[in-house]
Structures are given as C-alpha cells and as structure tokens.
Amino acid sequence: MPSRKLLISARSFGKNDPAHLPTLQDAGFTTYECRETVDMDRDYLKGVLPEIETWVVNAYPIDDSLMAGCPNLRLIIKHGIGVDNIDIPAATKRGIIVMNTPKVNPLPVADLSVTLLMCLTRRIVEAYQCVVSGEWKQFLGSGVYGKYLGILGLGQIGLAVADRAAGFGMKILGYDPYAGERIKAQRSDIEVVGFEELLSRADYVSLNLPLSEETKGLIGREALGKMKPTAMMVNTSRGKIVDEAAMYEALVNKQIAGYATDVFEQEPPKGSPLLALPNVLATPHIGWYTQDHMRSLGDQVIASVLSIYRGESPDTILNPDVLPDVPADFRAG
C-alpha cells in the first residue's frame, strides 16, 4: 500500500487556506514541511527525501541526481505552472509522475504587469519615497494614451494584459510564433507583427512568455538594440528570458528608458547591479501571489494528488508515458 508521505516545499501551499493541510491529513497523508525560503533547512530536506512519496514543490530544482536519493518518490506536483526546475525526462525514466496546476486565473499576473508599467512610467516609487522622506517635489512622467504596447506572448496572460492596456487607450502590438495567426483571426484590436518589428515600434514591451530553450536569453543585446531609447520593458514571466547583463548596459547607456521586473535570473537577486539603477522597478516574484489565486492553486493541488491516488489520469500529467511504469499499489491507493 502507498505510504502517503507527502513533502511540502512550496512556500505558500497550505498557508493561505487553513483547510488545505487538514484535507490531505484527513485523506490519510502524513505531511512534512520544508519551505523554500532563504533559510531553508536543507539538512532536514536531505533527511526526509528518502521517505517521501509525493512532493509539492515550487521552484526548488529537482534533477536526476536529487531523484536518485528519493527511492520512494512517485509523484511531483508543481504548485504553479512553469516546470523548468524539474527534470521531466529523468522523472519519467525513474517512473515518477510530474504534474503542474495550469488551470489558473491569469488575471493576477496581468494586473501586476500593467501596474508595474504604470508605476514605472509615472515614477510612482520615486514620488512616494520623496514624500515619506519629508521632501516635496514633482516627478515628470509620461502618459500611455495612444502609445504602443508590444506584448511578447499571446497566451492567456498576454491577452489579459492587452485587455487592460486597451482600457488606458493604448494601441496593442503582439508577437507569438505559435498563437499569432490564431489571435490575428480572433482579435482585431491586436496588430500581430514580427518580433523585430514589435521591438522597434513599441513604446512599452510586456514579456508574457514561458521559459524554454527558445526563449532563454531572448531579450539580449541584439533585441534591446532594436528598441526605442524612450521605450520601457516589463517582465512578469521568467527572469532568464532577459540577459540581465545586457539589460544593465542598455539602461546605463540609455538605449532604453526603463525596466520593471517581477523576476530575476537568480532569486533573490543579491548583488544584482540592476537594483542600483534609478530606472529599474523590482518586485519579489509576486505575480500570482494573491489570496484568491493561492486558494485556487491549493485546491487544484489537492484535487490532482487525490485523483492520482484514485488511479485516475488527469490531463495535467506532463509525462503520461510514465503511467505504465508506476507501481500498481500506488495508483490504487
């Protein structure tokens, strides 16, 4: 019979809704917590890994060498969407199911994208710091009405960003190598263009792309060199889509006017030179972090875990080819 020993390393799972952990415990799970914080207890993690059967993870890197020390691990479920921190081929080889929770509301990230854009262009943080420091001076910002917003990535989040920006009277450019033609047929308010044309025409660029081999480092020196010197960029996707060294050079050399980001190549971004620049606005990876979203995400994690233990095969399994290799007693739990 399955041991039902479940490790929670995801920072927020079970914290925003007090019913999540009792629900799992009532279903027969023994839960272990080792949260992915700066002071994460890695010795405790190392000690518990050989025992666990299910792992609810956020961003902790799970590679083949780590899985080698988890002989009982049968299920990894991401508390979120992106699974670039999980070696799925290695998991498949070892008979481990990998799932994510993709059925999420895109609105929180879209809200943050537009919030960062507006704060950057109106210099809200500078103005606030001025007032609380006892000073009183005005900061000349710029309006967004009639300006071009270029959206890289026309998935749910990118389209939600477009909807919000349209409310400010912005003109929308969009680029997506996979969904572009479909969006072009469906949305007359979005002018679908090529990658280079979007960068050269946009007054603002919003990054709403998943991290992949194709998108890693996509925004580097060449891409930044095509943008207007007055243009600004907002990143609420993944830090590694942007070459931060190239971004720093572009900002210092006034190739572009500003950068607002919720994500970094390394998180937390200790020692990042970007943080010292006055035209950089940063938040600590809070795109999805709202009470409503965290509750929904936790509900999905629980539903997914229980479905696997009932022997079901939900469409959120990212490596369904592994199912024949999963021990029958685990799937009949």
C-alpha positions as CSV (number, residue, x, y, z in Angstrom):
1,M,0.0,0.0,0.0
2,P,1.2,3.6,-0.6
3,S,2.9,5.3,2.3
4,R,1.1,8.6,1.6
5,K,4.1,10.5,2.9
6,L,3.9,14.0,1.3
7,L,6.6,16.7,1.4
8,I,5.6,20.3,1.0
9,S,8.4,22.6,0.0
10,A,6.2,25.1,-1.9
11,R,6.3,28.3,0.0
12,S,2.6,29.1,0.1
13,F,0.7,25.8,-0.2
14,G,-1.2,25.2,3.0
15,K,-0.6,28.7,4.4
16,N,-3.2,30.8,2.7
17,D,-6.1,28.5,3.2
18,P,-6.0,26.7,6.6
19,A,-8.2,23.8,5.2
20,H,-5.6,22.5,2.7
21,L,-3.4,20.6,5.0
22,P,-6.2,19.1,7.2
23,T,-7.8,18.0,3.9
24,L,-4.7,16.0,3.0
25,Q,-4.3,14.6,6.5
26,D,-7.9,13.5,6.6
27,A,-7.3,11.6,3.4
28,G,-4.5,9.7,5.1
29,F,-1.4,11.7,4.2
30,T,1.4,12.3,6.6
31,T,2.7,15.8,5.7
32,Y,6.2,17.1,6.1
33,E,7.1,20.8,5.6
34,C,10.4,22.2,4.4
35,R,9.6,25.6,2.8
36,E,11.7,27.0,0.0
37,T,12.8,30.1,1.9
38,V,16.2,31.8,2.2
39,D,16.9,29.9,5.4
40,M,15.5,26.6,4.1
41,D,16.6,23.7,6.4
42,R,18.5,21.7,3.8
43,D,19.7,19.1,6.3
44,Y,16.1,18.3,7.2
45,L,15.2,18.1,3.5
46,K,18.1,15.7,2.9
47,G,16.9,13.5,5.7
48,V,13.2,13.3,4.7
49,L,13.7,12.9,0.9
50,P,14.3,9.1,1.0
51,E,10.9,8.6,2.8
52,I,8.6,10.7,0.7
53,E,6.2,9.5,-1.9
54,T,4.7,12.8,-3.1
55,W,6.4,16.2,-3.3
56,V,4.5,19.5,-3.7
57,V,7.2,21.8,-5.0
58,N,7.5,25.4,-6.1
59,A,10.9,26.4,-7.5
60,Y,13.3,24.0,-5.9
61,P,15.5,22.3,-8.5
62,I,14.7,18.6,-8.8
63,D,17.3,17.0,-11.1
64,D,18.3,13.4,-11.7
65,S,20.9,13.3,-9.0
66,L,18.4,14.5,-6.4
67,M,15.8,12.0,-7.6
68,A,18.4,9.2,-7.2
69,G,18.2,9.8,-3.5
70,C,14.4,9.5,-3.5
71,P,13.7,5.8,-3.9
72,N,10.0,6.1,-2.8
73,L,9.1,9.2,-4.8
74,R,6.2,8.6,-7.2
75,L,4.6,12.0,-7.7
76,I,6.0,15.5,-8.1
77,I,3.3,18.2,-8.4
78,K,4.2,21.8,-9.1
79,H,2.4,24.5,-7.1
80,G,2.1,26.6,-10.2
81,I,2.6,26.3,-14.0
82,G,6.3,26.5,-15.0
83,V,8.2,23.3,-14.6
84,D,11.6,24.4,-15.8
85,N,13.0,23.4,-12.3
86,I,12.0,19.8,-12.8
87,D,13.9,17.3,-15.0
88,I,10.9,15.6,-16.5
89,P,12.8,13.1,-18.7
90,A,14.7,12.0,-15.6
91,A,11.5,11.6,-13.7
92,T,10.0,9.6,-16.5
93,K,13.0,7.3,-16.5
94,R,12.6,6.7,-12.8
95,G,8.8,6.1,-13.0
96,I,7.8,9.4,-11.3
97,I,4.7,11.2,-12.4
98,V,5.1,15.0,-12.9
99,M,2.1,17.3,-12.8
100,N,1.5,21.1,-12.7
101,T,-1.5,23.2,-11.9
102,P,-2.2,25.1,-15.1
103,K,-5.9,25.8,-14.7
104,V,-5.3,29.1,-13.1
105,N,-6.7,32.6,-13.5
106,P,-4.3,34.7,-15.5
107,L,-5.6,38.0,-14.1
108,P,-3.3,38.5,-11.1
109,V,-0.2,38.5,-13.4
110,A,-1.8,40.7,-16.0
111,D,-2.8,43.1,-13.2
112,L,0.8,43.2,-12.0
113,S,2.1,43.7,-15.5
114,V,0.0,46.8,-16.1
115,T,0.6,48.0,-12.5
116,L,4.4,47.9,-13.0
117,L,4.1,49.6,-16.3
118,M,2.1,52.5,-14.9
119,C,4.3,52.8,-11.8
120,L,7.4,52.9,-13.9
121,T,6.1,55.4,-16.4
122,R,4.6,57.7,-13.7
123,R,7.6,57.3,-11.4
124,I,5.4,56.3,-8.5
125,V,8.1,54.8,-6.3
126,E,10.3,57.8,-6.6
127,A,7.4,60.1,-5.8
128,Y,6.4,58.0,-2.8
129,Q,10.0,57.9,-1.4
130,C,10.2,61.7,-1.9
131,V,7.1,62.4,0.2
132,V,7.8,60.0,3.0
133,S,11.3,61.4,3.3
134,G,9.9,64.8,4.0
135,E,10.5,66.3,0.6
136,W,8.0,67.7,-1.8
137,K,8.9,67.8,-5.5
138,Q,7.3,66.8,-8.7
139,F,8.4,63.9,-11.0
140,L,7.8,64.3,-14.7
141,G,6.3,61.1,-16.0
142,S,4.7,60.2,-19.3
143,G,1.2,59.2,-20.3
144,V,0.3,55.9,-22.0
145,Y,-2.7,57.0,-24.0
146,G,-2.2,56.4,-27.7
147,K,1.2,54.7,-27.1
148,Y,2.1,51.3,-28.5
149,L,2.3,48.3,-26.1
150,G,4.1,45.3,-27.6
151,I,3.2,42.0,-26.0
152,L,5.5,39.1,-26.4
153,G,3.5,36.0,-25.8
154,L,-0.2,35.9,-26.7
155,G,-1.4,33.3,-24.2
156,Q,-4.0,33.9,-21.5
157,I,-1.8,36.3,-19.6
158,G,-0.7,38.3,-22.7
159,L,-4.3,38.6,-23.8
160,A,-5.4,39.8,-20.4
161,V,-2.6,42.4,-20.4
162,A,-3.9,43.6,-23.8
163,D,-7.4,43.9,-22.4
164,R,-6.2,46.1,-19.5
165,A,-3.9,48.2,-21.6
166,A,-6.8,48.9,-24.0
167,G,-8.6,50.5,-21.1
168,F,-5.9,53.1,-21.0
169,G,-6.3,53.8,-24.7
170,M,-3.1,52.0,-25.7
171,K,-2.5,50.5,-29.1
172,I,-1.6,46.9,-29.0
173,L,1.1,45.0,-30.9
174,G,1.5,41.3,-30.4
175,Y,4.0,38.6,-31.3
176,D,3.7,34.9,-30.7
177,P,5.3,32.3,-33.0
178,Y,2.7,29.7,-32.2
179,A,-0.6,31.5,-31.4
180,G,0.0,34.6,-33.6
181,E,-2.1,33.6,-36.6
182,R,-5.0,32.4,-34.5
183,I,-5.0,35.6,-32.5
184,K,-4.8,37.6,-35.7
185,A,-8.0,36.0,-36.8
186,Q,-9.7,36.4,-33.5
187,R,-8.7,39.8,-32.2
188,S,-9.0,42.9,-34.4
189,D,-7.6,45.0,-31.6
190,I,-4.2,43.4,-31.6
191,E,-1.9,44.0,-34.5
192,V,0.1,40.8,-34.8
193,V,3.6,41.6,-36.1
194,G,7.1,40.0,-36.2
195,F,9.5,40.0,-33.3
196,E,11.8,42.7,-34.6
197,E,9.0,45.0,-35.8
198,L,7.4,44.8,-32.3
199,L,10.6,45.8,-30.6
200,S,11.3,48.7,-32.9
201,R,7.7,50.1,-32.8
202,A,6.7,49.6,-29.2
203,D,6.8,52.3,-26.6
204,Y,6.4,49.6,-23.9
205,V,7.1,45.9,-24.1
206,S,5.5,43.3,-21.9
207,L,7.1,39.9,-21.6
208,N,4.5,37.2,-21.1
209,L,6.4,34.1,-22.4
210,P,7.1,30.8,-20.8
211,L,10.8,29.9,-20.3
212,S,12.1,27.4,-22.8
213,E,15.2,26.8,-24.8
214,E,13.8,29.1,-27.5
215,T,13.1,32.0,-25.1
216,K,16.0,31.8,-22.7
217,G,18.1,34.9,-23.2
218,L,15.7,36.1,-25.9
219,I,16.0,39.7,-24.7
220,G,19.7,40.3,-25.1
221,R,21.9,42.9,-26.6
222,E,20.6,42.5,-30.1
223,A,16.9,42.7,-29.1
224,L,17.5,45.6,-26.8
225,G,19.4,47.4,-29.5
226,K,16.2,47.4,-31.7
227,M,14.1,49.3,-29.1
228,K,13.5,53.0,-28.9
229,P,15.6,54.9,-26.4
230,T,12.4,56.1,-24.8
231,A,10.9,52.6,-24.6
232,M,10.4,50.6,-21.3
233,M,10.1,46.9,-20.7
234,V,8.0,44.9,-18.1
235,N,8.8,41.3,-17.2
236,T,6.4,39.2,-15.3
237,S,7.3,35.9,-16.9
238,R,10.7,34.4,-16.1
239,G,14.0,36.1,-15.2
240,K,16.1,34.1,-17.6
241,I,14.2,35.3,-20.6
242,V,16.2,38.5,-20.1
243,D,20.0,38.7,-20.3
244,E,20.4,40.9,-17.2
245,A,24.0,42.0,-18.1
246,A,22.7,43.2,-21.5
247,M,19.8,44.9,-19.8
248,Y,22.1,46.7,-17.4
249,E,24.2,48.0,-20.3
250,A,21.1,49.1,-22.2
251,L,19.8,51.1,-19.2
252,V,23.1,52.7,-18.3
253,N,23.8,53.6,-21.9
254,K,20.2,54.9,-22.3
255,Q,19.4,52.5,-25.1
256,I,16.0,52.1,-23.4
257,A,14.4,54.2,-20.7
258,G,13.3,51.8,-18.0
259,Y,12.8,48.2,-16.8
260,A,10.2,46.8,-14.4
261,T,10.5,43.2,-13.4
262,D,9.0,40.7,-11.0
263,V,11.5,38.1,-11.8
264,F,15.3,37.7,-12.0
265,E,17.9,35.2,-13.3
266,Q,18.7,34.4,-9.7
267,E,16.2,34.8,-7.0
268,P,16.6,36.5,-4.6
269,P,18.8,38.8,-6.8
270,K,21.5,39.5,-4.2
271,G,24.2,41.8,-5.6
272,S,22.4,42.4,-8.9
273,P,23.6,45.7,-10.4
274,L,20.2,46.3,-11.8
275,L,18.9,47.1,-8.3
276,A,21.2,50.2,-8.1
277,L,19.7,51.9,-11.1
278,P,17.0,54.6,-10.7
279,N,15.2,53.5,-13.8
280,V,14.6,49.9,-12.5
281,L,11.5,48.9,-10.6
282,A,11.5,45.5,-9.0
283,T,9.1,43.2,-7.0
284,P,9.9,39.8,-5.4
285,H,8.1,37.4,-7.8
286,I,4.6,38.2,-6.6
287,G,2.8,37.9,-10.0
288,W,0.4,35.1,-8.9
289,Y,0.5,36.0,-5.2
290,T,-3.0,37.0,-4.3
291,Q,-5.3,35.4,-1.7
292,D,-7.8,34.3,-4.3
293,H,-5.2,32.7,-6.6
294,M,-3.4,30.9,-3.8
295,R,-6.6,29.4,-2.6
296,S,-7.5,28.2,-6.1
297,L,-4.0,26.9,-6.7
298,G,-4.1,24.9,-3.4
299,D,-7.5,23.4,-4.3
300,Q,-6.0,22.2,-7.6
301,V,-3.0,20.6,-6.0
302,I,-5.2,18.6,-3.6
303,A,-7.6,17.6,-6.4
304,S,-4.7,16.4,-8.5
305,V,-3.0,14.5,-5.7
306,L,-6.2,12.7,-4.8
307,S,-7.0,11.9,-8.4
308,I,-3.7,10.2,-8.8
309,Y,-4.2,8.1,-5.7
310,R,-7.6,7.1,-7.0
311,G,-5.9,5.7,-10.1
312,E,-7.2,8.4,-12.4
313,S,-5.2,10.0,-15.2
314,P,-5.9,13.8,-15.3
315,D,-4.8,15.8,-18.3
316,T,-2.4,17.8,-16.1
317,I,0.1,14.9,-16.1
318,L,3.1,16.2,-18.0
319,N,4.6,12.8,-18.7
320,P,1.7,10.4,-19.2
321,D,4.1,7.8,-20.8
322,V,5.3,7.0,-17.3
323,L,1.9,5.7,-16.1
324,P,2.5,2.0,-17.1
325,D,5.7,2.1,-15.1
326,V,4.2,3.4,-11.9
327,P,3.7,0.6,-9.3
328,A,0.1,-0.6,-9.3
329,D,-0.3,-0.4,-5.5
330,F,0.5,3.4,-5.6
331,R,-2.2,4.0,-8.3
332,A,-4.7,2.0,-6.3
333,G,-4.3,3.9,-3.1
